[in-house]
Amino acid sequence: MTPLGDDVPRKPPEPHAPAPRADHGEHPADLGFALPEPARLGVTRAVALGFCGLAVLGAAFVLGYLPRLHDKAALANETTAAESATLRVAVVTAKVLSSDRSLVLPGSVQPLEETTLYPQASGYVRAWKVDIGDRVKAGEVLADISTPELDQQLDQAKAQLAQAEAGVLQAQANAAFSKQNLERYTQLAPAGVASQQELDQHAAQAKVDDANVTVAVANVEAQRANIRRLVQLKGFAQVTAPFAGTVTARTVERGTLVSAGTATPLFKVAATDPLRVFIQVPQDVAASIKVDVPAEVTVREYPGRTFHGTVARATGALDAATRTMLTEVRIPNPNSELLAGVYAQVSLTLPVPHRVFEVPAAALITDASGIHLAVVTPENKLHLVAVAVERDTGATMQLASGIDGTEKIVRIASTELTEGRPVEIVPDAAPESPKGANGKAK
């Protein structure tokens, strides 16, 4: 079917063929009518539109940015006024605490003295007289050692001493004879009966015989020293306790062959009255450790019981690895109730080398610059003071430095507390008087 007014039928366009371009004033093949000429923007109209855009932007700037700028300036003025305004605050004074500090430290109970006894004489154990758990006194015999070889050496040394003493007599006789010959030849030589050579020979022989006497006497002293050594060594055939204590180990039996030295231990003896408790005192109170400071020791084996002792000594230097100081506490133990080697808790009350002040925890101001207190100066202005916290007890803080106890400290910290701000101290409210039923004060 052909459109009206078109007598000649048109050929349909080929597939994918570009559509014919419609020029102004011509009849396009797809619309069937002519398009009007496009409108052109004049210079006057463009300028008017530009002024209208600028007017819209100006109105938006006036209505949007200027109120915000005004509000910001007003806020800054209010902030400045608030900062310069007098602030009402409540103040407190720091409380000076006792300089003593209590602490509980773990400790190890050790005997006052402990040693292992070894034989100093070789032989066979003839008998042992004490066993583990026995209390012994200093010098008490613990065991007997049979020393047949040592006895033979002692007899031989005595015989050698007798021989040396006989040698002294012989040397002295020879020296006396040489001295007489020397005197005789001294008289004969000037008369020509004896030659000078014979006189010199007898003089030399007299000196040699005198030296032989000296050697013989020294030999006698050496033999006597050897006998004293053997006698002392024979004394070690009886093993004795070096100090009073308790036998904690016995490692020999009768007939055991022992040799002088550390190869065969015999007994172990420990002195348990008093006992020593070693503790490691931390660095912050190590300077407060003094001799005779009281200490209380508790052990798990005696619940509810306290053993009293005192600080006996300290190393006087900190361990480089643990930053602690080894300290010894001595405890009397007359009844041997405490055992060496047990774990204990030691309680000490030590004076701190500096004063400690207590303030409310709410008074501390903590920020990026550290911990401060707001202090009211005599001119009624705030001053932020840096402080060091010694201990946090929850409701209060113990301070080690920064104040001297006379300052007026703002009780409750807030962001309004700034350096140099004028303040007014609020007086403490007087307590109300209790009233009776009629409304009058009692």
One Martini backbone bead per residue (centre of mass of N, CA, C, O) as a GRO file, in nm:
protein
  442
    1MET     BB    1   0.094   0.035   0.025
    2THR     BB    2   0.058   0.368  -0.057
    3PRO     BB    3   0.098   0.676  -0.006
    4LEU     BB    4  -0.041   0.968  -0.010
    5GLY     BB    5   0.057   1.148  -0.302
    6ASP     BB    6   0.197   0.878  -0.414
    7ASP     BB    7   0.231   0.739  -0.728
    8VAL     BB    8   0.513   0.620  -0.681
    9PRO     BB    9   0.666   0.348  -0.605
   10ARG     BB   10   0.891   0.242  -0.366
   11LYS     BB   11   1.199   0.121  -0.288
   12PRO     BB   12   1.320  -0.070  -0.076
   13PRO     BB   13   1.559  -0.093   0.136
   14GLU     BB   14   1.843  -0.222   0.195
   15PRO     BB   15   2.011  -0.414   0.376
   16HIS     BB   16   2.226  -0.225   0.574
   17ALA     BB   17   2.163   0.043   0.463
   18PRO     BB   18   2.203   0.361   0.453
   19ALA     BB   19   2.046   0.626   0.541
   20PRO     BB   20   1.910   0.889   0.422
   21ARG     BB   21   1.990   1.214   0.411
   22ALA     BB   22   1.865   1.497   0.571
   23ASP     BB   23   1.785   1.792   0.436
   24HIS     BB   24   1.726   2.108   0.439
   25GLY     BB   25   1.426   2.147   0.248
   26GLU     BB   26   1.374   1.845   0.240
   27HIS     BB   27   1.242   1.531   0.169
   28PRO     BB   28   1.243   1.281   0.352
   29ALA     BB   29   1.198   0.940   0.331
   30ASP     BB   30   1.095   0.897   0.654
   31LEU     BB   31   0.897   1.165   0.705
   32GLY     BB   32   0.759   1.372   0.479
   33PHE     BB   33   0.909   1.642   0.588
   34ALA     BB   34   1.013   1.963   0.671
   35LEU     BB   35   1.261   2.115   0.845
   36PRO     BB   36   1.352   2.349   1.047
   37GLU     BB   37   1.542   2.595   1.130
   38PRO     BB   38   1.787   2.653   1.338
   39ALA     BB   39   1.850   2.808   1.619
   40ARG     BB   40   2.007   3.120   1.706
   41LEU     BB   41   2.245   3.258   1.925
   42GLY     BB   42   2.275   3.550   2.066
   43VAL     BB   43   2.468   3.782   2.228
   44THR     BB   44   2.261   3.904   2.420
   45ARG     BB   45   2.148   3.640   2.527
   46ALA     BB   46   2.419   3.524   2.642
   47VAL     BB   47   2.471   3.753   2.843
   48ALA     BB   48   2.213   3.716   3.005
   49LEU     BB   49   2.266   3.424   3.091
   50GLY     BB   50   2.530   3.483   3.246
   51PHE     BB   51   2.408   3.680   3.455
   52CYS     BB   52   2.211   3.475   3.569
   53GLY     BB   53   2.425   3.269   3.675
   54LEU     BB   54   2.573   3.464   3.863
   55ALA     BB   55   2.326   3.527   4.036
   56VAL     BB   56   2.281   3.240   4.137
   57LEU     BB   57   2.560   3.199   4.270
   58GLY     BB   58   2.543   3.440   4.464
   59ALA     BB   59   2.295   3.344   4.614
   60ALA     BB   60   2.414   3.079   4.711
   61PHE     BB   61   2.649   3.207   4.875
   62VAL     BB   62   2.476   3.381   5.063
   63LEU     BB   63   2.280   3.144   5.164
   64GLY     BB   64   2.529   2.935   5.250
   65TYR     BB   65   2.827   3.041   5.341
   66LEU     BB   66   2.783   3.293   5.522
   67PRO     BB   67   2.637   3.154   5.759
   68ARG     BB   68   2.865   2.959   5.825
   69LEU     BB   69   3.079   3.176   5.882
   70HIS     BB   70   2.922   3.307   6.109
   71ASP     BB   71   2.900   3.058   6.293
   72LYS     BB   72   3.204   3.009   6.326
   73ALA     BB   73   3.268   3.284   6.457
   74ALA     BB   74   3.075   3.248   6.694
   75LEU     BB   75   3.205   2.994   6.809
   76ALA     BB   76   3.484   3.117   6.857
   77ASN     BB   77   3.385   3.336   7.051
   78GLU     BB   78   3.260   3.144   7.258
   79THR     BB   79   3.516   2.988   7.320
   80THR     BB   80   3.686   3.227   7.414
   81ALA     BB   81   3.490   3.312   7.635
   82ALA     BB   82   3.495   3.041   7.790
   83GLU     BB   83   3.803   3.041   7.843
   84SER     BB   84   3.795   3.331   7.989
   85ALA     BB   85   3.616   3.231   8.183
   86THR     BB   86   3.514   3.162   8.490
   87LEU     BB   87   3.589   2.870   8.678
   88ARG     BB   88   3.427   2.633   8.874
   89VAL     BB   89   3.605   2.469   9.144
   90ALA     BB   90   3.718   2.179   9.303
   91VAL     BB   91   3.938   2.113   9.578
   92VAL     BB   92   4.242   1.941   9.672
   93THR     BB   93   4.465   1.764   9.889
   94ALA     BB   94   4.730   1.594   9.918
   95LYS     BB   95   4.818   1.281  10.052
   96VAL     BB   96   5.039   1.172  10.288
   97LEU     BB   97   5.212   0.888  10.291
   98SER     BB   98   5.358   0.625  10.378
   99SER     BB   99   5.695   0.506  10.314
  100ASP     BB  100   5.586   0.230  10.333
  101ARG     BB  101   5.638  -0.104  10.183
  102SER     BB  102   5.460  -0.384  10.088
  103LEU     BB  103   5.591  -0.722  10.029
  104VAL     BB  104   5.582  -1.030   9.834
  105LEU     BB  105   5.819  -1.304   9.827
  106PRO     BB  106   5.985  -1.548   9.693
  107GLY     BB  107   6.144  -1.845   9.845
  108SER     BB  108   6.444  -2.023   9.960
  109VAL     BB  109   6.525  -2.278  10.170
  110GLN     BB  110   6.834  -2.283  10.358
  111PRO     BB  111   7.105  -2.370  10.496
  112LEU     BB  112   7.358  -2.231  10.666
  113GLU     BB  113   7.507  -2.517  10.647
  114GLU     BB  114   7.686  -2.724  10.392
  115THR     BB  115   7.839  -3.057  10.372
  116THR     BB  116   8.085  -3.279  10.236
  117LEU     BB  117   8.236  -3.577  10.338
  118TYR     BB  118   8.577  -3.675  10.308
  119PRO     BB  119   8.848  -3.859  10.281
  120GLN     BB  120   9.203  -3.825  10.413
  121ALA     BB  121   9.220  -4.140  10.443
  122SER     BB  122   9.335  -4.446  10.367
  123GLY     BB  123   9.095  -4.730  10.368
  124TYR     BB  124   8.880  -4.883  10.602
  125VAL     BB  125   8.566  -4.915  10.716
  126ARG     BB  126   8.492  -4.992  11.041
  127ALA     BB  127   8.280  -4.754  11.132
  128TRP     BB  128   7.950  -4.622  11.186
  129LYS     BB  129   7.768  -4.378  11.410
  130VAL     BB  130   7.578  -4.243  11.191
  131ASP     BB  131   7.271  -4.116  11.054
  132ILE     BB  132   7.010  -4.018  10.913
  133GLY     BB  133   6.883  -3.745  11.120
  134ASP     BB  134   7.117  -3.692  11.293
  135ARG     BB  135   7.238  -3.517  11.559
  136VAL     BB  136   7.529  -3.313  11.572
  137LYS     BB  137   7.841  -3.223  11.684
  138ALA     BB  138   8.116  -3.064  11.712
  139GLY     BB  139   8.356  -3.330  11.670
  140GLU     BB  140   8.199  -3.569  11.609
  141VAL     BB  141   8.199  -3.902  11.554
  142LEU     BB  142   8.114  -4.083  11.249
  143ALA     BB  143   8.389  -4.245  11.171
  144ASP     BB  144   8.600  -4.535  11.108
  145ILE     BB  145   8.941  -4.582  10.987
  146SER     BB  146   9.141  -4.819  10.850
  147THR     BB  147   9.525  -4.774  10.851
  148PRO     BB  148   9.779  -4.975  10.774
  149GLU     BB  149   9.967  -4.814  10.589
  150LEU     BB  150   9.997  -4.568  10.772
  151ASP     BB  151  10.125  -4.718  11.008
  152GLN     BB  152  10.381  -4.806  10.856
  153GLN     BB  153  10.478  -4.521  10.786
  154LEU     BB  154  10.510  -4.427  11.076
  155ASP     BB  155  10.722  -4.637  11.166
  156GLN     BB  156  10.928  -4.562  10.953
  157ALA     BB  157  10.964  -4.265  11.038
  158LYS     BB  158  11.073  -4.328  11.321
  159ALA     BB  159  11.324  -4.480  11.229
  160GLN     BB  160  11.442  -4.247  11.059
  161LEU     BB  161  11.477  -4.059  11.299
  162ALA     BB  162  11.680  -4.227  11.453
  163GLN     BB  163  11.891  -4.227  11.228
  164ALA     BB  164  11.927  -3.920  11.213
  165GLU     BB  165  12.024  -3.883  11.506
  166ALA     BB  166  12.277  -4.059  11.472
  167GLY     BB  167  12.400  -3.882  11.248
  168VAL     BB  168  12.450  -3.640  11.429
  169LEU     BB  169  12.655  -3.770  11.616
  170GLN     BB  170  12.859  -3.843  11.401
  171ALA     BB  171  12.905  -3.557  11.290
  172GLN     BB  172  13.000  -3.434  11.556
  173ALA     BB  173  13.252  -3.618  11.593
  174ASN     BB  174  13.393  -3.539  11.330
  175ALA     BB  175  13.411  -3.239  11.394
  176ALA     BB  176  13.584  -3.264  11.650
  177PHE     BB  177  13.826  -3.406  11.523
  178SER     BB  178  13.890  -3.190  11.307
  179LYS     BB  179  13.945  -2.964  11.511
  180GLN     BB  180  14.192  -3.090  11.650
  181ASN     BB  181  14.375  -3.124  11.402
  182LEU     BB  182  14.382  -2.827  11.332
  183GLU     BB  183  14.526  -2.738  11.591
  184ARG     BB  184  14.780  -2.909  11.560
  185TYR     BB  185  14.870  -2.800  11.272
  186THR     BB  186  14.891  -2.508  11.362
  187GLN     BB  187  15.153  -2.571  11.545
  188LEU     BB  188  15.339  -2.732  11.333
  189ALA     BB  189  15.386  -2.550  11.084
  190PRO     BB  190  15.584  -2.325  11.202
  191ALA     BB  191  15.809  -2.561  11.280
  192GLY     BB  192  15.815  -2.772  11.015
  193VAL     BB  193  15.660  -3.048  11.059
  194ALA     BB  194  15.430  -2.919  10.882
  195SER     BB  195  15.270  -2.851  10.617
  196GLN     BB  196  15.065  -2.632  10.448
  197GLN     BB  197  14.888  -2.843  10.310
  198GLU     BB  198  14.794  -2.998  10.560
  199LEU     BB  199  14.662  -2.759  10.692
  200ASP     BB  200  14.448  -2.709  10.467
  201GLN     BB  201  14.310  -2.987  10.474
  202HIS     BB  202  14.212  -2.971  10.775
  203ALA     BB  203  14.043  -2.717  10.738
  204ALA     BB  204  13.843  -2.830  10.524
  205GLN     BB  205  13.747  -3.075  10.694
  206ALA     BB  206  13.618  -2.909  10.920
  207LYS     BB  207  13.402  -2.775  10.745
  208VAL     BB  208  13.265  -3.031  10.642
  209ASP     BB  209  13.183  -3.142  10.924
  210ASP     BB  210  13.007  -2.903  10.999
  211ALA     BB  211  12.805  -2.940  10.761
  212ASN     BB  212  12.716  -3.229  10.841
  213VAL     BB  213  12.573  -3.142  11.096
  214THR     BB  214  12.361  -2.966  10.961
  215VAL     BB  215  12.239  -3.190  10.783
  216ALA     BB  216  12.158  -3.383  11.012
  217VAL     BB  217  11.966  -3.188  11.156
  218ALA     BB  218  11.774  -3.144  10.911
  219ASN     BB  219  11.695  -3.442  10.884
  220VAL     BB  220  11.554  -3.458  11.154
  221GLU     BB  221  11.336  -3.242  11.096
  222ALA     BB  222  11.213  -3.389  10.852
  223GLN     BB  223  11.126  -3.644  11.010
  224ARG     BB  224  10.943  -3.498  11.208
  225ALA     BB  225  10.750  -3.378  10.996
  226ASN     BB  226  10.660  -3.651  10.883
  227ILE     BB  227  10.537  -3.751  11.147
  228ARG     BB  228  10.327  -3.525  11.179
  229ARG     BB  229  10.178  -3.585  10.919
  230LEU     BB  230  10.099  -3.879  10.988
  231VAL     BB  231   9.947  -3.814  11.246
  232GLN     BB  232   9.735  -3.632  11.117
  233LEU     BB  233   9.639  -3.845  10.916
  234LYS     BB  234   9.554  -4.042  11.140
  235GLY     BB  235   9.327  -3.852  11.250
  236PHE     BB  236   9.142  -3.905  10.985
  237ALA     BB  237   9.030  -4.186  11.071
  238GLN     BB  238   8.839  -3.980  11.208
  239VAL     BB  239   8.523  -3.880  11.139
  240THR     BB  240   8.414  -3.543  11.172
  241ALA     BB  241   8.228  -3.280  11.267
  242PRO     BB  242   8.249  -2.940  11.176
  243PHE     BB  243   7.943  -2.908  11.275
  244ALA     BB  244   7.645  -2.838  11.383
  245GLY     BB  245   7.382  -3.086  11.298
  246THR     BB  246   7.251  -3.269  11.018
  247VAL     BB  247   7.217  -3.578  10.881
  248THR     BB  248   7.147  -3.617  10.518
  249ALA     BB  249   7.393  -3.830  10.453
  250ARG     BB  250   7.485  -4.185  10.369
  251THR     BB  251   7.757  -4.363  10.162
  252VAL     BB  252   7.850  -4.593  10.370
  253GLU     BB  253   8.019  -4.893  10.470
  254ARG     BB  254   8.140  -5.155  10.601
  255GLY     BB  255   8.449  -5.210  10.428
  256THR     BB  256   8.501  -4.967  10.275
  257LEU     BB  257   8.699  -4.845  10.026
  258VAL     BB  258   8.911  -4.565  10.077
  259SER     BB  259   9.019  -4.249   9.943
  260ALA     BB  260   9.197  -3.986   9.923
  261GLY     BB  261   8.939  -3.754   9.853
  262THR     BB  262   8.651  -3.711   9.607
  263ALA     BB  263   8.546  -4.011   9.534
  264THR     BB  264   8.434  -4.070   9.847
  265PRO     BB  265   8.158  -4.016  10.001
  266LEU     BB  266   8.016  -4.010  10.333
  267PHE     BB  267   7.884  -3.728  10.424
  268LYS     BB  268   7.599  -3.509  10.511
  269VAL     BB  269   7.593  -3.177  10.650
  270ALA     BB  270   7.340  -2.970  10.824
  271ALA     BB  271   7.257  -2.640  10.918
  272THR     BB  272   6.918  -2.554  11.071
  273ASP     BB  273   7.029  -2.336  11.305
  274PRO     BB  274   6.964  -2.139  11.122
  275LEU     BB  275   6.791  -2.023  10.844
  276ARG     BB  276   6.783  -1.963  10.490
  277VAL     BB  277   6.636  -1.698  10.286
  278PHE     BB  278   6.600  -1.650   9.942
  279ILE     BB  279   6.569  -1.337   9.769
  280GLN     BB  280   6.420  -1.114   9.513
  281VAL     BB  281   6.470  -0.779   9.489
  282PRO     BB  282   6.351  -0.521   9.352
  283GLN     BB  283   6.457  -0.221   9.230
  284ASP     BB  284   6.254  -0.008   9.373
  285VAL     BB  285   6.355  -0.146   9.682
  286ALA     BB  286   6.662  -0.212   9.713
  287ALA     BB  287   6.760   0.050   9.872
  288SER     BB  288   6.586  -0.045  10.146
  289ILE     BB  289   6.783  -0.255  10.224
  290LYS     BB  290   6.839  -0.379  10.557
  291VAL     BB  291   6.970  -0.464  10.833
  292ASP     BB  292   6.720  -0.600  11.048
  293VAL     BB  293   6.479  -0.638  10.884
  294PRO     BB  294   6.179  -0.743  10.908
  295ALA     BB  295   6.038  -1.083  10.870
  296GLU     BB  296   5.788  -1.291  10.705
  297VAL     BB  297   5.727  -1.646  10.713
  298THR     BB  298   5.568  -1.871  10.478
  299VAL     BB  299   5.414  -2.197  10.458
  300ARG     BB  300   5.215  -2.448  10.337
  301GLU     BB  301   5.257  -2.658  10.580
  302TYR     BB  302   5.175  -2.384  10.769
  303PRO     BB  303   4.884  -2.280  10.815
  304GLY     BB  304   4.866  -1.967  10.981
  305ARG     BB  305   5.181  -1.946  11.002
  306THR     BB  306   5.455  -1.751  11.146
  307PHE     BB  307   5.789  -1.666  11.062
  308HIS     BB  308   6.049  -1.499  11.223
  309GLY     BB  309   6.275  -1.251  11.084
  310THR     BB  310   6.583  -1.132  10.925
  311VAL     BB  311   6.796  -0.934  10.767
  312ALA     BB  312   7.136  -1.018  10.697
  313ARG     BB  313   7.184  -0.988  10.373
  314ALA     BB  314   7.337  -0.837  10.071
  315THR     BB  315   7.488  -0.781   9.766
  316GLY     BB  316   7.458  -0.467   9.644
  317ALA     BB  317   7.344  -0.585   9.363
  318LEU     BB  318   7.229  -0.622   9.043
  319ASP     BB  319   7.092  -0.821   8.823
  320ALA     BB  320   7.121  -0.797   8.483
  321ALA     BB  321   6.869  -0.984   8.404
  322THR     BB  322   6.644  -0.914   8.657
  323ARG     BB  323   6.673  -0.660   8.845
  324THR     BB  324   6.787  -0.797   9.115
  325MET     BB  325   6.835  -0.867   9.473
  326LEU     BB  326   7.012  -1.060   9.673
  327THR     BB  327   6.857  -1.196   9.974
  328GLU     BB  328   6.898  -1.258  10.329
  329VAL     BB  329   6.702  -1.463  10.550
  330ARG     BB  330   6.671  -1.525  10.899
  331ILE     BB  331   6.565  -1.828  11.082
  332PRO     BB  332   6.459  -1.971  11.345
  333ASN     BB  333   6.519  -2.352  11.418
  334PRO     BB  334   6.510  -2.536  11.694
  335ASN     BB  335   6.282  -2.774  11.598
  336SER     BB  336   6.291  -2.846  11.293
  337GLU     BB  337   6.033  -2.753  11.117
  338LEU     BB  338   6.200  -2.654  10.900
  339LEU     BB  339   6.290  -2.724  10.569
  340ALA     BB  340   6.518  -2.775  10.352
  341GLY     BB  341   6.400  -2.658  10.024
  342VAL     BB  342   6.160  -2.496  10.063
  343TYR     BB  343   5.884  -2.308   9.993
  344ALA     BB  344   5.842  -1.945  10.026
  345GLN     BB  345   5.701  -1.656  10.197
  346VAL     BB  346   5.802  -1.309  10.194
  347SER     BB  347   5.752  -1.042  10.425
  348LEU     BB  348   5.790  -0.688  10.361
  349THR     BB  349   5.882  -0.365  10.516
  350LEU     BB  350   5.962  -0.086  10.319
  351PRO     BB  351   6.121   0.199  10.269
  352VAL     BB  352   6.072   0.471  10.079
  353PRO     BB  353   6.294   0.713   9.936
  354HIS     BB  354   6.006   0.853   9.885
  355ARG     BB  355   5.739   1.037   9.857
  356VAL     BB  356   5.380   0.980   9.890
  357PHE     BB  357   5.085   1.061   9.699
  358GLU     BB  358   4.729   1.115   9.736
  359VAL     BB  359   4.475   1.100   9.479
  360PRO     BB  360   4.228   1.129   9.286
  361ALA     BB  361   4.157   0.974   8.991
  362ALA     BB  362   3.979   1.217   8.867
  363ALA     BB  363   4.232   1.432   8.859
  364LEU     BB  364   4.344   1.306   8.612
  365ILE     BB  365   4.531   1.392   8.315
  366THR     BB  366   4.502   1.217   8.001
  367ASP     BB  367   4.736   1.234   7.730
  368ALA     BB  368   4.974   1.269   7.489
  369SER     BB  369   5.166   1.431   7.710
  370GLY     BB  370   5.035   1.280   7.962
  371ILE     BB  371   5.040   1.327   8.314
  372HIS     BB  372   4.810   1.538   8.498
  373LEU     BB  373   4.757   1.833   8.700
  374ALA     BB  374   4.526   2.063   8.827
  375VAL     BB  375   4.647   2.374   8.941
  376VAL     BB  376   4.601   2.627   9.176
  377THR     BB  377   4.699   2.932   9.188
  378PRO     BB  378   4.730   3.228   9.360
  379GLU     BB  379   4.587   3.367   9.089
  380ASN     BB  380   4.355   3.175   8.991
  381LYS     BB  381   4.511   2.960   8.809
  382LEU     BB  382   4.594   2.730   8.580
  383HIS     BB  383   4.820   2.438   8.631
  384LEU     BB  384   5.002   2.198   8.459
  385VAL     BB  385   5.115   1.896   8.614
  386ALA     BB  386   5.358   1.670   8.607
  387VAL     BB  387   5.331   1.315   8.677
  388ALA     BB  388   5.404   1.021   8.882
  389VAL     BB  389   5.310   0.692   8.905
  390GLU     BB  390   5.317   0.446   9.158
  391ARG     BB  391   4.996   0.372   9.216
  392ASP     BB  392   4.699   0.178   9.147
  393THR     BB  393   4.384   0.168   9.351
  394GLY     BB  394   4.146   0.314   9.169
  395ALA     BB  395   4.024   0.569   9.338
  396THR     BB  396   4.335   0.609   9.359
  397MET     BB  397   4.652   0.789   9.347
  398GLN     BB  398   4.999   0.727   9.350
  399LEU     BB  399   5.258   0.963   9.389
  400ALA     BB  400   5.613   1.037   9.329
  401SER     BB  401   5.583   1.305   9.148
  402GLY     BB  402   5.527   1.685   9.106
  403ILE     BB  403   5.466   1.718   9.415
  404ASP     BB  404   5.437   1.852   9.778
  405GLY     BB  405   5.123   1.886   9.917
  406THR     BB  406   5.026   2.214   9.875
  407GLU     BB  407   4.832   2.186   9.657
  408LYS     BB  408   4.559   2.283   9.448
  409ILE     BB  409   4.340   2.036   9.339
  410VAL     BB  410   4.150   1.933   9.100
  411ARG     BB  411   3.914   1.693   9.143
  412ILE     BB  412   3.790   1.722   8.840
  413ALA     BB  413   3.844   1.632   8.530
  414SER     BB  414   3.866   1.823   8.213
  415THR     BB  415   3.857   1.996   7.906
  416GLU     BB  416   3.848   2.290   8.054
  417LEU     BB  417   4.139   2.236   8.150
  418THR     BB  418   4.360   2.500   8.113
  419GLU     BB  419   4.618   2.687   8.063
  420GLY     BB  420   4.555   2.990   8.250
  421ARG     BB  421   4.280   2.960   8.363
  422PRO     BB  422   4.035   3.102   8.523
  423VAL     BB  423   3.931   3.058   8.867
  424GLU     BB  424   3.688   2.926   9.110
  425ILE     BB  425   3.659   2.838   9.432
  426VAL     BB  426   3.476   2.597   9.583
  427PRO     BB  427   3.332   2.564   9.863
  428ASP     BB  428   3.269   2.372  10.110
  429ALA     BB  429   3.007   2.209  10.216
  430ALA     BB  430   2.808   2.225  10.473
  431PRO     BB  431   2.676   2.039  10.700
  432GLU     BB  432   2.378   1.928  10.778
  433SER     BB  433   2.143   1.951  11.010
  434PRO     BB  434   1.964   1.766  11.197
  435LYS     BB  435   1.617   1.691  11.195
  436GLY     BB  436   1.320   1.688  11.316
  437ALA     BB  437   0.979   1.660  11.309
  438ASN     BB  438   0.946   1.995  11.331
  439GLY     BB  439   1.210   2.114  11.153
  440LYS     BB  440   1.420   2.135  11.370
  441ALA     BB  441   1.704   2.163  11.509
  442LYS     BB  442   1.887   1.966  11.739
   0.00000   0.00000   0.00000
